[in-house]
Amino acid sequence: MIWQEFLANMSKQKPQPPAIYVLIQDSQIAEINKDCLKIIFSTEEARVAAKSKLGAIKIRIPSELQRDRLEFVTGVAPLSETIQPAARTITTKNPDNSSSRPISNQSPIINQRPVITQRPIIHQIQNPLTKLLVTPFEYDNRNNVELVQPVLQSAVEAEKTCQPIYDLLAKRTKQLAQSTLEIKFPWRVRVGGVRGFRDLLLPAFHPVYGIPYFPASSLKGVINAWARNNGYESEADELFGTLKKGMGKVQILDAFPTKPCLSMDMANPQWHWRGQQVEYKPEPHALLTLMEPEIVIGLSPTSRGTQNDIETVKKWLENALKIGIGSRVSAGYGRTEITHNLPHFQEYKFTLWSQGIYGANPPSGGNNWRGETEFRPVAFRGVLRYWFRVVALGLYSPESCQKLEQQLFGALGQEGSICLGMNWDKSGDNPLEITGKILLESKSPEHLTLAKNLLILASHLGGVGRGSRRPLHYNSGRLRGCHWELDGNLDKNILSLSKEPWQVFLQELINSFKIVHPSGNPSSCQPYNKGTRCQDVLNQNAVITLVPSPGLKHPRQVNSYQSQGNQPDVRGEALEILYGSDKFKGVNRDRRGNEKVGGSLAIPSYVLIKSNYPGADSEYQTVTIFGADFRDRTAFKDALPEDSIQVWPLSLPVAQSNASEKPSKPILKKRNN
């Protein structure tokens, strides 16, 4: 208070405040003791500027704050509760020296240096919820839309100033609760889902503090659900109370993060149902979630409760949070640990090498090809959903396909049968390397079998995240593509270079769909229709071919992609052919290429190439061509080496469609030695 009054008086000096006022106007007392006064500045530039005038500042400091040493530091002033100094008792003598009288004094005493206690520093703390309300929207005139990201980012930046509030609330939770539980989430959490302004889905913000939090009602809800699902319904009624039984035995406090964790997130569905077709149209939706939050949960007994009741609820809570809290749990959000909850499950180890998986800050093009990488379990769920549609649209009518998709993967307000959980470790940077575990769960064994077959199919035909349609390589000055495999080694869950095991697996895949839902009358879906990029479909017009690539280097064998990544033994046979002609490869910045074969920036390629390594000297690449009856795609299929093995369609040869364009003549190509 003395410091703030000192600054206020200095600002009122006429005709103008002294020069040093500009240097210290936003400073605060960080610490004071008998030897040292420590002043804190919000930025390093402000601290350095003030230090250059240390002598002039020290002379002007009020006498009550004068100390032998004066230090300048950078950061946010600590927030602590106001503590009044202890009363001092001073004995004084009467003028006649006959007696003495005690004097109680809580104010500073002349010629004594008082103990200064720091009051809460309010003006440096910003309210994230208020920032959401007052930050103006920017407008994108080119696309005729309001930009949501800057508004959400303003809330993220404001929350970074709230560490003093989190410290104080953690302290108060421990004071109020008889027992506390500290929980850390390994990835994102989204609790709340409140629909706010501009129809944005917002996480739960505390109505007083304006910071994200975990409402006690949400915590109680997940505990109650876990208890009832595991046969503890009567015990849950006793512990939490009901209208009939009255008050419960345990109360749960609102839980707050221990540090700032608000983060901008992105949901970006790329394929959408439009009537009878699934069209490609990325629609990014920015949202706010909590990134790796650590929370303190407080529990206390009511007048009916005991410590044993508290311990029971704590155990239930730990188990419940392993399953998940909040929304998008089936996509990997809100789980503290990967453990199965549904009756049917299967675990797979995996390894991923990638040019990057991105969330709210992807590469923007030009020289910014890196962006901010973030491993996202939701990307794997998106891969399963994509390959489900690839197969299902070749078996069912669009109506049946859409109903089955919602049954398996869920929809708005509808829980799906399949749940995916992951844990992982990151290493390396170029490429990004991830090792971890995938947990597939389902409510029925038939749905789990279908999900397992989709996972194996996806691991053989394509990748995950950016560049998922190409093997990992180096091209045009940057890393491109992806490689991943199940079990993290070369001898499990990888089909061999042979027609028979592939045909057996593909037949099992089709059968797993038909067991769940009998096949119907699929529409004649074409991936390219009147300028619209439609869903890839595994029908009689699609082709899957195995291209032998002996000597193909595994990512573990590549020391530097920058120097080796553009070599044939890294790219592989099929990718070399694709890149060998503008008729096949995608459209580049110079407008060279063929968007109806290799795609372009706005159109995914119709050709997927994936490297597979079942063992030494048996490396190969799978080439998947959708709409292979289209002339230029037929030419690419025929340009593959003549020792390639075609494994789809199951009934060979490929049936000719009634496409308006006639297929080109076969182009046979022998392998280059």
C-alpha positions as CSV (number, residue, x, y, z in Angstrom):
1,M,0.0,0.0,0.0
2,I,2.9,2.3,0.8
3,W,4.4,1.6,-2.6
4,Q,1.1,2.2,-4.5
5,E,0.6,5.5,-2.6
6,F,4.2,6.5,-3.5
7,L,3.6,5.8,-7.2
8,A,0.2,7.6,-7.1
9,N,1.8,10.8,-5.5
10,M,4.6,10.7,-8.0
11,S,2.1,10.6,-10.9
12,K,0.4,13.8,-9.7
13,Q,3.6,15.9,-9.5
14,K,3.4,19.1,-11.6
15,P,4.1,20.1,-14.3
16,Q,4.8,16.4,-15.0
17,P,5.9,13.3,-13.2
18,P,9.7,12.7,-12.9
19,A,11.4,10.6,-15.5
20,I,11.9,7.6,-13.3
21,Y,8.1,7.3,-12.8
22,V,7.8,6.0,-16.4
23,L,10.2,3.3,-15.4
24,I,8.5,2.1,-12.3
25,Q,4.8,2.9,-12.8
26,D,3.8,-0.7,-13.3
27,S,6.1,-2.2,-10.6
28,Q,5.1,-3.9,-7.4
29,I,6.7,-5.0,-4.1
30,A,7.7,-8.6,-4.5
31,E,9.4,-9.1,-1.1
32,I,10.7,-7.1,1.8
33,N,12.8,-8.1,4.8
34,K,15.2,-6.4,7.2
35,D,18.0,-6.2,4.6
36,C,16.5,-6.2,1.1
37,L,13.6,-4.6,-0.8
38,K,12.7,-6.5,-4.0
39,I,10.7,-4.8,-6.8
40,I,9.0,-6.9,-9.5
41,F,8.4,-5.9,-13.1
42,S,6.1,-7.5,-15.6
43,T,8.7,-7.6,-18.4
44,E,12.4,-8.0,-18.7
45,E,12.7,-4.8,-20.7
46,A,11.1,-2.8,-17.9
47,R,13.4,-4.4,-15.3
48,V,16.5,-3.6,-17.4
49,A,15.4,0.0,-18.0
50,A,14.8,0.5,-14.3
51,K,18.1,-1.0,-13.3
52,S,19.9,1.5,-15.4
53,K,18.5,4.2,-13.0
54,L,18.8,2.2,-9.8
55,G,20.5,5.0,-7.9
56,A,17.9,7.6,-8.8
57,I,15.1,5.3,-7.8
58,K,16.7,4.3,-4.5
59,I,17.0,7.9,-3.4
60,R,13.2,8.5,-3.9
61,I,12.0,5.3,-2.2
62,P,9.9,6.2,1.0
63,S,11.8,6.0,4.2
64,E,9.6,3.2,5.5
65,L,10.7,1.0,2.7
66,Q,14.4,1.9,2.6
67,R,16.7,-1.1,2.9
68,D,20.4,-1.7,2.5
69,R,19.8,-3.6,-0.8
70,L,17.4,-2.9,-3.7
71,E,16.8,-5.7,-6.2
72,F,14.8,-5.7,-9.4
73,V,13.2,-9.0,-10.7
74,T,10.8,-10.0,-13.5
75,G,7.5,-11.9,-13.1
76,V,4.1,-11.7,-11.5
77,A,3.8,-10.4,-8.0
78,P,2.8,-13.1,-5.5
79,L,-0.8,-13.1,-4.2
80,S,-1.1,-13.8,-0.5
81,E,-3.8,-13.1,2.1
82,T,-3.3,-10.0,4.1
83,I,-1.8,-10.8,7.5
84,Q,-1.8,-8.1,10.1
85,P,1.5,-7.6,12.0
86,A,1.5,-9.0,15.5
87,A,0.9,-6.4,18.2
88,R,4.1,-5.1,19.9
89,T,4.2,-4.4,23.6
90,I,6.5,-1.6,24.5
91,T,7.4,-0.6,28.1
92,T,7.8,3.1,28.8
93,K,8.7,4.9,32.0
94,N,6.9,7.8,33.6
95,P,8.7,11.1,33.9
96,D,9.3,10.5,37.6
97,N,10.7,7.0,36.9
98,S,8.1,5.6,39.4
99,S,6.4,3.2,37.2
100,S,6.0,1.9,33.7
101,R,3.0,1.3,31.4
102,P,2.5,-1.1,28.5
103,I,1.6,0.3,25.1
104,S,0.0,-1.9,22.5
105,N,0.9,-0.6,19.0
106,Q,0.2,-2.2,15.6
107,S,1.4,0.8,13.6
108,P,5.0,1.4,12.5
109,I,7.1,2.8,15.3
110,I,9.5,5.7,14.7
111,N,13.0,4.6,13.9
112,Q,11.9,1.0,13.6
113,R,11.5,-0.9,10.3
114,P,8.0,-2.5,10.2
115,V,7.2,-5.9,8.7
116,I,5.4,-5.2,5.4
117,T,2.8,-7.8,4.3
118,Q,1.9,-8.0,0.7
119,R,-1.8,-7.5,-0.2
120,P,-3.3,-9.3,-3.3
121,I,-2.1,-7.7,-6.5
122,I,-5.4,-7.4,-8.4
123,H,-4.6,-5.1,-11.3
124,Q,-2.1,-7.5,-12.8
125,I,-4.6,-10.4,-12.9
126,Q,-6.9,-10.6,-15.9
127,N,-10.2,-12.4,-16.1
128,P,-10.4,-15.0,-18.9
129,L,-14.2,-15.1,-19.0
130,T,-14.3,-11.3,-19.2
131,K,-11.8,-11.3,-22.0
132,L,-14.1,-13.6,-24.0
133,L,-16.9,-11.1,-23.6
134,V,-15.1,-7.9,-24.4
135,T,-12.5,-8.9,-27.1
136,P,-13.9,-7.7,-30.5
137,F,-14.1,-10.2,-33.3
138,E,-11.9,-9.8,-36.3
139,Y,-13.5,-10.2,-39.7
140,D,-12.1,-12.2,-42.6
141,N,-13.4,-10.3,-45.7
142,R,-12.0,-12.8,-48.1
143,N,-13.9,-15.7,-46.6
144,N,-16.8,-13.6,-45.2
145,V,-16.5,-15.0,-41.7
146,E,-15.7,-13.8,-38.2
147,L,-12.5,-15.1,-36.8
148,V,-13.0,-16.9,-33.5
149,Q,-9.4,-17.8,-32.8
150,P,-8.2,-14.3,-31.7
151,V,-11.0,-14.1,-29.1
152,L,-10.2,-17.5,-27.7
153,Q,-6.5,-16.7,-27.6
154,S,-7.2,-13.6,-25.6
155,A,-8.8,-15.7,-22.9
156,V,-5.8,-18.1,-23.0
157,E,-3.4,-15.2,-22.5
158,A,-5.5,-13.7,-19.7
159,E,-5.5,-17.0,-17.9
160,K,-1.7,-17.1,-17.8
161,T,-1.9,-14.2,-15.3
162,C,-4.1,-16.2,-12.9
163,Q,-1.4,-18.2,-11.1
164,P,-1.9,-16.2,-7.9
165,I,-5.5,-17.1,-7.9
166,Y,-4.8,-20.8,-8.5
167,D,-2.3,-20.8,-5.6
168,L,-4.8,-19.2,-3.3
169,L,-7.6,-21.5,-4.3
170,A,-5.4,-24.6,-3.9
171,K,-4.5,-23.4,-0.4
172,R,-8.1,-22.8,0.5
173,T,-9.2,-26.2,-0.8
174,K,-6.7,-27.8,1.5
175,Q,-7.9,-25.7,4.4
176,L,-11.6,-26.4,3.9
177,A,-11.4,-30.1,2.9
178,Q,-10.7,-32.9,5.4
179,S,-9.0,-34.8,2.6
180,T,-7.7,-33.9,-0.9
181,L,-6.8,-35.7,-4.0
182,E,-4.3,-34.4,-6.6
183,I,-5.0,-35.5,-10.1
184,K,-3.0,-35.0,-13.3
185,F,-4.4,-35.6,-16.8
186,P,-1.9,-36.6,-19.5
187,W,-3.7,-34.8,-22.3
188,R,-6.7,-32.5,-22.9
189,V,-9.8,-32.2,-20.8
190,R,-13.1,-30.5,-21.7
191,V,-15.6,-30.2,-18.9
192,G,-18.7,-28.1,-19.3
193,G,-19.7,-27.7,-22.9
194,V,-21.7,-24.5,-22.2
195,R,-23.0,-22.9,-25.4
196,G,-21.8,-19.3,-25.2
197,F,-21.8,-16.3,-27.5
198,R,-21.6,-16.9,-31.3
199,D,-22.7,-20.5,-30.4
200,L,-19.2,-21.3,-29.2
201,L,-18.9,-24.3,-26.9
202,L,-17.1,-23.1,-23.8
203,P,-15.7,-25.1,-21.0
204,A,-16.9,-24.5,-17.4
205,F,-15.8,-21.1,-16.1
206,H,-16.2,-20.3,-12.5
207,P,-19.0,-17.6,-12.1
208,V,-17.0,-15.6,-9.5
209,Y,-13.3,-16.0,-10.5
210,G,-13.8,-16.4,-14.3
211,I,-11.3,-19.2,-14.5
212,P,-11.8,-22.8,-15.8
213,Y,-12.7,-25.3,-13.1
214,F,-14.2,-28.7,-12.5
215,P,-17.7,-28.2,-10.9
216,A,-18.4,-30.4,-7.9
217,S,-21.6,-31.6,-9.8
218,S,-19.4,-33.0,-12.6
219,L,-17.1,-34.8,-10.3
220,K,-20.0,-36.2,-8.3
221,G,-21.7,-37.3,-11.6
222,V,-18.7,-39.4,-12.8
223,I,-18.3,-41.0,-9.4
224,N,-21.9,-41.9,-9.2
225,A,-21.9,-43.3,-12.7
226,W,-18.9,-45.5,-12.0
227,A,-20.3,-46.7,-8.7
228,R,-23.7,-47.7,-10.3
229,N,-22.0,-49.4,-13.3
230,N,-19.9,-51.5,-10.9
231,G,-22.6,-52.7,-8.6
232,Y,-22.4,-50.0,-5.8
233,E,-25.8,-48.4,-6.3
234,S,-27.1,-48.7,-2.8
235,E,-23.7,-47.5,-1.3
236,A,-23.7,-44.6,-3.7
237,D,-27.2,-43.5,-2.5
238,E,-25.9,-43.6,1.1
239,L,-22.8,-41.7,0.4
240,F,-24.3,-39.0,-1.9
241,G,-27.8,-38.9,-0.6
242,T,-31.2,-39.1,-2.3
243,L,-34.6,-37.3,-2.0
244,K,-35.9,-40.3,0.0
245,K,-32.8,-41.1,2.1
246,G,-31.9,-37.4,2.7
247,M,-28.5,-36.0,3.1
248,G,-25.4,-37.9,2.0
249,K,-22.2,-38.6,3.9
250,V,-19.6,-37.0,1.7
251,Q,-19.5,-33.6,0.1
252,I,-17.2,-32.7,-2.9
253,L,-15.8,-29.3,-3.4
254,D,-15.3,-27.5,-6.8
255,A,-11.9,-28.4,-8.1
256,F,-9.5,-25.9,-9.6
257,P,-6.3,-26.3,-11.7
258,T,-3.0,-25.7,-9.8
259,K,-1.6,-23.6,-12.7
260,P,-2.8,-22.0,-16.0
261,C,-3.8,-24.7,-18.5
262,L,-6.4,-23.1,-20.7
263,S,-5.5,-23.9,-24.4
264,M,-7.0,-23.3,-27.8
265,D,-8.0,-26.5,-29.4
266,M,-9.3,-27.4,-32.8
267,A,-12.0,-29.8,-34.1
268,N,-11.6,-30.2,-37.9
269,P,-14.0,-32.7,-39.4
270,Q,-12.9,-33.1,-43.1
271,W,-15.6,-35.4,-44.5
272,H,-19.3,-34.5,-44.2
273,W,-22.6,-36.2,-45.1
274,R,-24.3,-34.1,-47.8
275,G,-27.5,-35.9,-48.7
276,Q,-26.5,-39.3,-50.2
277,Q,-22.8,-38.6,-50.3
278,V,-19.9,-37.8,-48.1
279,E,-18.1,-34.8,-49.4
280,Y,-14.6,-33.4,-48.5
281,K,-14.8,-30.0,-47.0
282,P,-12.6,-29.3,-43.9
283,E,-14.5,-27.2,-41.4
284,P,-12.2,-26.2,-38.5
285,H,-13.9,-25.3,-35.3
286,A,-11.8,-23.5,-32.7
287,L,-12.6,-24.3,-29.1
288,L,-11.1,-24.1,-25.6
289,T,-9.9,-27.0,-23.6
290,L,-7.6,-27.6,-20.6
291,M,-4.2,-28.9,-21.6
292,E,-2.6,-31.4,-19.2
293,P,-4.4,-29.9,-16.1
294,E,-3.4,-30.7,-12.6
295,I,-6.3,-30.3,-10.2
296,V,-6.8,-30.5,-6.4
297,I,-10.1,-32.1,-5.4
298,G,-11.3,-31.6,-1.9
299,L,-13.6,-34.0,0.0
300,S,-15.2,-33.6,3.5
301,P,-17.7,-35.6,5.5
302,T,-21.1,-34.3,6.4
303,S,-22.4,-34.7,9.9
304,R,-23.3,-38.3,9.0
305,G,-20.0,-39.2,7.3
306,T,-16.7,-40.7,8.5
307,Q,-13.2,-40.9,7.3
308,N,-13.9,-44.4,5.9
309,D,-16.6,-42.8,3.7
310,I,-14.1,-40.3,2.4
311,E,-11.6,-43.0,1.5
312,T,-14.3,-45.0,-0.4
313,V,-15.3,-42.0,-2.5
314,K,-11.6,-41.2,-3.2
315,K,-11.1,-44.8,-4.6
316,W,-14.2,-44.5,-6.7
317,L,-13.1,-41.1,-8.0
318,E,-9.7,-42.4,-9.1
319,N,-11.3,-45.3,-11.0
320,A,-13.9,-43.0,-12.5
321,L,-11.3,-40.5,-13.9
322,K,-9.4,-43.4,-15.5
323,I,-12.5,-43.9,-17.7
324,G,-12.9,-40.1,-18.3
325,I,-14.7,-37.0,-17.4
326,G,-16.3,-34.4,-19.6
327,S,-17.0,-34.6,-23.4
328,R,-15.1,-36.4,-26.2
329,V,-13.9,-39.1,-23.8
330,S,-14.3,-41.7,-26.6
331,A,-11.8,-39.7,-28.6
332,G,-9.1,-39.6,-25.8
333,Y,-10.1,-36.5,-23.9
334,G,-10.5,-36.4,-20.1
335,R,-8.8,-39.7,-19.1
336,T,-6.2,-39.9,-16.4
337,E,-5.1,-43.4,-17.4
338,I,-5.7,-45.9,-20.2
339,T,-7.7,-48.8,-18.7
340,H,-10.6,-50.7,-20.2
341,N,-14.1,-50.1,-19.0
342,L,-16.2,-51.8,-21.7
343,P,-16.6,-55.6,-21.6
344,H,-14.7,-56.2,-24.9
345,F,-11.3,-54.7,-25.6
346,Q,-8.0,-55.2,-27.4
347,E,-4.6,-53.4,-26.9
348,Y,-2.0,-52.7,-29.5
349,K,1.4,-51.2,-29.2
350,F,2.3,-48.8,-32.0
351,T,5.1,-46.7,-33.4
352,L,4.5,-43.6,-35.5
353,W,7.0,-41.5,-37.5
354,S,5.3,-38.3,-38.8
355,Q,5.9,-34.9,-40.4
356,G,3.5,-33.8,-37.7
357,I,0.0,-33.9,-36.2
358,Y,-1.4,-30.5,-35.5
359,G,-4.2,-28.9,-33.5
360,A,-5.0,-25.2,-33.4
361,N,-1.8,-24.0,-35.0
362,P,-1.0,-26.0,-38.1
363,P,1.6,-25.0,-40.7
364,S,0.3,-22.1,-42.7
365,G,2.3,-22.7,-45.9
366,G,5.1,-20.6,-47.4
367,N,8.1,-20.9,-45.1
368,N,6.0,-22.0,-42.1
369,W,5.8,-25.7,-42.6
370,R,6.3,-26.6,-39.0
371,G,3.5,-25.1,-37.0
372,E,3.1,-26.4,-33.5
373,T,3.0,-30.2,-33.4
374,E,0.8,-31.9,-30.9
375,F,0.1,-35.6,-30.7
376,R,-3.6,-36.0,-30.9
377,P,-5.4,-39.3,-30.1
378,V,-8.5,-38.0,-31.8
379,A,-6.6,-38.2,-35.1
380,F,-6.5,-42.0,-34.8
381,R,-10.3,-42.1,-34.2
382,G,-10.7,-40.0,-37.3
383,V,-8.6,-42.5,-39.3
384,L,-10.9,-45.4,-38.1
385,R,-14.0,-43.4,-39.1
386,Y,-12.5,-42.6,-42.5
387,W,-11.8,-46.2,-43.3
388,F,-15.1,-47.3,-42.0
389,R,-16.8,-45.1,-44.6
390,V,-14.4,-46.4,-47.3
391,V,-15.6,-50.0,-46.7
392,A,-19.2,-49.3,-45.7
393,L,-20.1,-47.2,-48.7
394,G,-19.1,-50.1,-50.9
395,L,-21.5,-52.4,-49.0
396,Y,-24.5,-50.4,-47.9
397,S,-26.9,-47.7,-49.1
398,P,-25.9,-44.2,-47.8
399,E,-28.8,-44.3,-45.3
400,S,-27.7,-47.7,-43.8
401,C,-24.1,-46.6,-43.8
402,Q,-24.9,-43.4,-41.9
403,K,-27.0,-45.2,-39.3
404,L,-24.3,-47.8,-38.7
405,E,-21.7,-45.1,-38.4
406,Q,-23.6,-43.4,-35.7
407,Q,-24.2,-46.7,-33.9
408,L,-20.4,-47.4,-33.8
409,F,-18.9,-43.9,-33.5
410,G,-21.7,-41.9,-32.0
411,A,-23.3,-38.6,-33.0
412,L,-24.4,-35.4,-31.3
413,G,-26.3,-36.6,-28.2
414,Q,-25.6,-40.2,-29.0
415,E,-22.9,-42.4,-27.5
416,G,-21.1,-44.8,-29.8
417,S,-20.2,-48.4,-29.2
418,I,-16.5,-48.0,-30.0
419,C,-14.2,-46.2,-27.7
420,L,-10.5,-45.4,-28.3
421,G,-7.9,-44.7,-25.6
422,M,-4.1,-44.0,-26.0
423,N,-1.0,-43.4,-24.0
424,W,2.3,-42.4,-25.7
425,D,5.8,-41.0,-25.4
426,K,7.3,-38.5,-27.8
427,S,10.9,-38.5,-29.0
428,G,12.7,-37.0,-31.9
429,D,11.6,-33.9,-33.8
430,N,12.3,-34.4,-37.5
431,P,10.5,-36.7,-37.9
432,L,8.3,-36.7,-34.9
433,E,8.5,-40.1,-33.4
434,I,5.7,-41.5,-31.1
435,T,5.5,-44.9,-29.3
436,G,2.5,-45.9,-27.3
437,K,-0.5,-48.1,-26.8
438,I,-3.9,-48.1,-28.5
439,L,-6.8,-49.4,-26.5
440,L,-9.9,-50.4,-28.5
441,E,-13.1,-51.0,-26.5
442,S,-16.6,-51.9,-27.5
443,K,-19.9,-52.8,-26.0
444,S,-20.2,-55.9,-28.3
445,P,-17.7,-58.4,-29.6
446,E,-18.9,-58.0,-33.1
447,H,-18.2,-54.3,-33.0
448,L,-14.8,-54.8,-31.5
449,T,-13.9,-57.3,-34.3
450,L,-14.9,-54.8,-36.9
451,A,-12.8,-52.0,-35.2
452,K,-9.8,-54.3,-35.0
453,N,-10.0,-55.1,-38.7
454,L,-10.3,-51.4,-39.5
455,L,-7.2,-50.6,-37.5
456,I,-5.2,-53.3,-39.3
457,L,-6.5,-52.1,-42.7
458,A,-5.6,-48.5,-41.8
459,S,-2.1,-49.4,-40.7
460,H,-1.4,-51.1,-44.1
461,L,-2.9,-48.6,-46.5
462,G,-2.3,-45.1,-45.1
463,G,-1.0,-42.9,-42.3
464,V,-2.2,-40.6,-39.5
465,G,-2.3,-36.8,-39.5
466,R,-0.7,-34.5,-42.1
467,G,0.7,-36.4,-45.1
468,S,-1.2,-39.5,-44.4
469,R,-1.5,-40.5,-48.0
470,R,2.3,-40.8,-48.6
471,P,5.2,-42.7,-47.1
472,L,7.6,-40.7,-45.0
473,H,10.1,-38.9,-47.3
474,Y,11.7,-35.6,-48.1
475,N,10.4,-33.4,-50.9
476,S,10.5,-29.7,-52.0
477,G,12.7,-28.8,-49.0
478,R,10.5,-30.3,-46.3
479,L,9.6,-33.6,-44.6
480,R,6.5,-35.2,-45.9
481,G,4.4,-38.2,-45.3
482,C,3.9,-40.6,-42.4
483,H,4.8,-44.2,-41.4
484,W,3.2,-46.2,-38.6
485,E,2.9,-49.8,-37.6
486,L,1.2,-51.9,-34.9
487,D,3.2,-53.6,-32.2
488,G,6.3,-51.4,-32.9
489,N,8.3,-54.3,-34.5
490,L,8.5,-55.9,-37.9
491,D,7.0,-59.4,-37.3
492,K,3.5,-58.8,-35.9
493,N,0.2,-57.4,-37.4
494,I,2.0,-56.8,-40.8
495,L,0.6,-58.8,-43.7
496,S,3.2,-60.4,-45.9
497,L,3.9,-59.7,-49.6
498,S,1.6,-62.4,-50.8
499,K,-1.9,-62.5,-52.4
500,E,-3.4,-65.2,-50.2
501,P,-3.0,-63.6,-46.7
502,W,-4.2,-60.3,-48.1
503,Q,-7.3,-61.8,-49.8
504,V,-8.1,-63.8,-46.6
505,F,-7.8,-60.6,-44.5
506,L,-9.9,-58.5,-46.8
507,Q,-12.6,-61.2,-46.9
508,E,-12.6,-61.3,-43.1
509,L,-12.9,-57.5,-43.1
510,I,-16.0,-57.6,-45.3
511,N,-17.5,-60.5,-43.2
512,S,-17.0,-58.5,-40.0
513,F,-19.2,-55.7,-41.6
514,K,-21.9,-58.2,-42.8
515,I,-22.1,-59.8,-39.3
516,V,-22.9,-56.4,-37.8
517,H,-25.3,-55.4,-40.6
518,P,-26.2,-57.4,-43.7
519,S,-25.0,-55.8,-46.9
520,G,-27.5,-53.9,-49.0
521,N,-27.6,-52.0,-52.3
522,P,-24.7,-49.5,-52.3
523,S,-25.0,-46.5,-54.5
524,S,-22.6,-46.0,-57.4
525,C,-20.3,-43.6,-55.5
526,Q,-17.6,-41.9,-57.5
527,P,-14.8,-40.1,-55.6
528,Y,-14.9,-37.2,-58.2
529,N,-18.3,-35.9,-59.1
530,K,-19.0,-32.7,-60.9
531,G,-16.1,-30.8,-59.3
532,T,-16.8,-32.1,-55.7
533,R,-14.4,-34.4,-53.9
534,C,-16.5,-37.2,-52.6
535,Q,-15.7,-40.0,-50.1
536,D,-13.2,-42.7,-51.2
537,V,-15.0,-46.0,-51.6
538,L,-13.7,-49.5,-51.7
539,N,-15.9,-50.9,-54.5
540,Q,-15.3,-52.6,-57.8
541,N,-13.8,-49.4,-59.2
542,A,-11.1,-49.3,-56.5
543,V,-7.8,-51.2,-56.7
544,I,-5.3,-52.3,-54.0
545,T,-1.9,-53.4,-55.4
546,L,1.2,-54.7,-53.6
547,V,4.4,-53.3,-55.2
548,P,7.6,-55.2,-54.2
549,S,10.3,-52.8,-53.0
550,P,13.3,-54.8,-51.9
551,G,15.9,-52.8,-50.0
552,L,13.3,-50.2,-48.9
553,K,14.7,-48.4,-45.9
554,H,12.7,-48.4,-42.7
555,P,12.5,-45.0,-40.8
556,R,14.9,-46.5,-38.2
557,Q,17.5,-46.9,-40.9
558,V,17.4,-43.3,-42.2
559,N,19.9,-41.2,-40.4
560,S,18.9,-37.9,-41.9
561,Y,15.7,-37.4,-44.0
562,Q,17.1,-34.0,-45.2
563,S,20.0,-35.8,-47.0
564,Q,18.5,-39.3,-47.6
565,G,14.8,-38.7,-47.7
566,N,14.6,-38.0,-51.5
567,Q,16.4,-41.2,-52.4
568,P,14.6,-44.1,-54.2
569,D,15.3,-46.5,-51.3
570,V,13.4,-44.2,-49.0
571,R,10.6,-43.1,-51.3
572,G,9.9,-46.6,-52.6
573,E,9.0,-47.9,-56.1
574,A,5.5,-46.7,-56.2
575,L,6.2,-43.1,-55.0
576,E,9.0,-42.9,-57.5
577,I,6.6,-43.6,-60.3
578,L,4.0,-41.2,-59.0
579,Y,6.6,-38.4,-58.8
580,G,8.0,-39.3,-62.1
581,S,5.3,-37.7,-64.2
582,D,3.1,-34.6,-63.9
583,K,0.3,-36.8,-65.2
584,F,0.3,-38.6,-61.8
585,K,1.6,-36.4,-59.1
586,G,-0.4,-33.7,-57.3
587,V,-0.7,-30.0,-58.4
588,N,2.2,-28.0,-57.0
589,R,2.7,-24.2,-56.5
590,D,3.6,-23.8,-60.2
591,R,0.3,-25.4,-61.1
592,R,2.0,-28.5,-62.5
593,G,0.4,-31.8,-61.8
594,N,-2.9,-33.6,-62.0
595,E,-5.5,-32.9,-59.2
596,K,-7.6,-35.8,-60.4
597,V,-4.9,-38.3,-59.6
598,G,-2.4,-36.9,-57.1
599,G,-4.7,-34.2,-55.7
600,S,-3.8,-30.6,-54.7
601,L,-3.9,-28.4,-51.7
602,A,-7.7,-28.4,-51.6
603,I,-8.3,-31.9,-53.0
604,P,-6.9,-35.1,-51.4
605,S,-5.0,-37.5,-53.7
606,Y,-7.0,-40.4,-55.1
607,V,-3.9,-42.6,-54.7
608,L,-2.6,-43.7,-51.3
609,I,0.9,-45.2,-51.0
610,K,2.0,-46.9,-47.8
611,S,5.3,-48.7,-47.0
612,N,5.2,-52.0,-45.2
613,Y,8.1,-54.0,-43.6
614,P,7.0,-57.6,-42.8
615,G,10.7,-58.8,-42.8
616,A,14.1,-58.5,-44.4
617,D,14.1,-58.6,-48.2
618,S,10.2,-58.6,-48.3
619,E,9.5,-54.9,-48.1
620,Y,6.7,-53.6,-50.3
621,Q,4.3,-50.7,-50.8
622,T,0.6,-50.9,-50.9
623,V,-1.0,-48.7,-53.6
624,T,-4.7,-47.9,-53.2
625,I,-6.4,-46.2,-56.1
626,F,-10.0,-45.0,-55.7
627,G,-12.0,-44.6,-58.9
628,A,-9.3,-46.5,-60.8
629,D,-11.6,-46.7,-63.8
630,F,-10.8,-43.0,-64.4
631,R,-8.5,-42.7,-67.4
632,D,-5.4,-41.1,-65.7
633,R,-5.7,-43.3,-62.7
634,T,-5.9,-46.4,-64.8
635,A,-2.7,-45.2,-66.5
636,F,-1.0,-45.0,-63.1
637,K,-2.1,-48.5,-62.2
638,D,-0.8,-49.8,-65.4
639,A,2.6,-48.0,-64.9
640,L,3.3,-50.0,-61.8
641,P,5.9,-52.8,-62.2
642,E,4.5,-56.0,-63.8
643,D,5.5,-58.1,-60.8
644,S,3.0,-56.1,-58.6
645,I,0.3,-58.1,-57.0
646,Q,-3.3,-56.9,-57.2
647,V,-5.4,-58.0,-54.1
648,W,-8.5,-55.9,-54.5
649,P,-11.2,-56.3,-55.9
650,L,-11.6,-59.8,-54.5
651,S,-13.1,-61.0,-57.8
652,L,-10.4,-60.3,-60.4
653,P,-10.0,-58.7,-62.9
654,V,-11.3,-55.2,-62.2
655,A,-14.8,-54.7,-63.6
656,Q,-15.0,-52.0,-66.2
657,S,-17.4,-49.2,-65.2
658,N,-19.7,-47.1,-67.4
659,A,-17.6,-44.0,-66.8
660,S,-17.8,-41.4,-69.5
661,E,-14.1,-41.4,-70.0
662,K,-12.6,-44.5,-71.6
663,P,-9.7,-46.1,-69.9
664,S,-6.3,-45.6,-71.5
665,K,-4.4,-48.6,-72.9
666,P,-2.3,-50.5,-70.4
667,I,1.2,-49.3,-69.9
668,L,3.4,-52.2,-68.8
669,K,6.6,-51.3,-67.0
670,K,9.3,-53.6,-65.9
671,R,11.2,-53.1,-62.7
672,N,14.4,-51.0,-63.0
673,N,17.4,-52.9,-61.7
